[in-house]
């Protein structure tokens, strides 16, 4: 998947939670990604974050440590 598309999708999730308290939003983003994103998508998200997280909503960046890292 194109990194821009994955970034867009992650930011859509963050947008859904943006009106929640930050702690709740971060937990909700991580839960959604853990529950619904396949391992390849999560690995690609980690690569985007490792590359500086360009374009990612700050809430997604805060949720990243709570996202399960799949085995390679």
N, C-alpha and C positions, 0 to 999 in steps of 0.2 A: 504494500500500500504506500502511496506517496506520503512523505512526511507531512506535507501541508494538509492532506486529508485527515491524517491521524491527529494532528494538532487541532484542526477544526472540530473534530469529534470530541476530543478531550475538553476543549473550551466550551462546547455546547453543554456538556455535563456540568462544568463549573458554573455556567450561566444559570442552570436550573437551581443550583444551590446558593447562588450569590446573596439571597436575602435571608439566609439562615445565619446564626452565629458562626463565627469562623471555625471553631472546633467541630461543630456539627457538619458544616459544609465540607471540610477536609475529610472527615470520616465517611460522609456520604459519597464523595467522589471516589475515594479508594474502594469502598464497598462495591459501587457500581462497576468500576473497572475490573475488580477481582471477580465479580460474579458473571460479567457478560463479555469481557474481552478475551479472545483466545490468546494462548501463550505467545504466538508470534507478534501479535499487536502489542502486548505488554513489553516484550523485549525491544520492539521498535521504539516504544515510548521511552524506555530507559536510555536508549541510544540518543534520542532527541534531548533528553535532560542532560545526559553526559556531555553532549555537544554544546551546552549552554542554555538549552530550553527556549531557544528563539521562538517567539510567538505564543508561548504557552501562558495561560492565565496563571497569576501567582498562586491561586488556590490549588491548581493542578500540581505545581511545583512543591507546595507544602504537603500534598497528599502522597507524593511519590514514595517517601519512606515506608508508607503503610500498604503499598501495592505489592502483592506477592511476586517475587522474582521466579519465573519458571526455570526449570533446568534446561541447559542448552543442549 
